[in-house]
Structure formats: structure tokens, C-alpha cells
Amino acid sequence: MKSNIHNRKYLLERRKELRNNATSAEATLWKHLQGNKLKGRKFRRQHSIENYIVDFYCASEKLIIELDGAVHLDFAIQNYDYERQQKLESLGFKVLRFENKDVFENLEGLLNEIKLNFKQCI
């Protein structure tokens, strides 16, 4: 029997904490993703897959969106992000990474990039 890799109970409190303390970039992007606003796709925020909590997740597309702030410039964090992304991709997920500043400086371009990664119209 395959164990469920999504939203494991032990990460519930951490996911809630992250949702309640979203960065301004996350909050801004969420306004454009919530309620199936982007081409009818349903996104979840602070969704966990295995032991990782991802910023945004679209199940129908198996698409993960990560927003990176300045902390992700640290070499050790970059290594962790790389290994994490490799693991998620090995599970069949597509991971898109954007910098927080992209949300404020190029939101339309960012949203278009997400849409370009959708399989087909639903």
C-alpha cells in the first residue's frame, strides 16, 4: 500500500503557521491564484509533499510554485533548495521558482510563465 505523500498530519501546524505569516510576495501572488482565478486551476498554499512544504501547489497540473526571498541567496540554502527540487521532480512534480521581487516587478510575466506550464485547457 502506497503511503500518502500529501499534507502529512505532523506538518499541519507548521503549514498553518506559514499560511498565517505569509510574506508580502506570497500574499500578493495568492490573490491571483486563489479561487481558480488562473485559467480555472485550483491552487493550494503551504501544501506539504512528503517532508517538504511548498509555497503553492496545483494538483491537476502537478505544479509547484516557489517564491524565493533573499535568504535563498545563501549557498547552504541553495544546496538545500536544489536537493529538495530534485526530490520533488523525481516524484513527478514540476517546480517553478521565482524571486519575491518578480511578484512586484513583473507579475504579469510571472503569471504568464505559470500558465505556459499548464498542460492543456481544462
Helices and strands as residue ranges (DSSP letters): G 9-11, H 12-20, H 24-33, G 34-36, E 44-49, E 52-58, E 63-68, G 70-73, H 75-90, E 94-99, H 100-105, H 107-116
